Amino acid sequence: MNNYRIIIKCQAGFFTIVDKQSLSPLDCLKSFKLHAVHSIEEKHGENYFNVFALKGPRVIIASKDIYESRLIQTYWSKTDMQRISKPVTEYNHVTKSYTHTC
C-alpha cells in the first residue's frame, strides 16, 4: 500500500486534503467522485509527487494506470491526450523501482 494525498473539492465548494492508503493512483481516483478530484500526490520518502493533476477542465498530469484506463477520455473530454505529462516518478513493477522522467 502506498500513501497518497488527494485534493478534492467537497460538496460545499471548499478544497479539502485527504490522506489515503491505496494500491495505485487509479484506485484513489475511483474512490471519490471523479470530478471532485483535483490532484493526487504519491509519497516517496519524505516528499509527495503529483501523479494526477487538473488545470481547468483538462488533465495535465496522469500516471500510466490512469492514462490507460480511458477515464480521461470519458470524463475530461476537453483534454488533449497527446499533451498529458507523465509524473516525475513512475513505479516499474518489474524492477520494483521508480524511474524519473525529466
BELPEDA-V384215 format. One record per pair of residues at least 12 apart in sequence whose ideal C-beta (glycine too) atoms are under 7 Angstrom apart, sorted by the first residue. I is the first residue (numbers start at 1). J is the second residue. If there is no record, write none. Layout:
BEGIN
i;j
I;J
I;J
END
This chain:
BEGIN
i;j
1;21
1;22
1;23
2;21
2;22
2;42
2;43
3;19
3;21
3;43
4;20
4;22
4;25
4;28
4;40
4;41
4;42
5;17
5;19
5;41
5;48
6;18
6;20
6;28
6;32
6;37
6;40
7;38
7;39
8;32
8;36
8;37
8;38
9;36
9;38
15;38
24;65
25;40
25;42
25;51
25;52
25;63
25;65
25;66
26;65
26;66
26;69
28;40
29;52
29;66
34;71
34;75
35;75
38;54
39;52
39;53
39;54
40;52
44;89
44;98
49;87
49;88
49;89
50;87
51;63
51;87
52;66
57;76
57;78
58;76
58;78
58;79
59;72
59;76
59;79
59;84
60;84
60;85
61;84
61;85
61;87
62;84
63;87
63;90
64;90
67;84
86;101
88;100
88;101
88;102
END
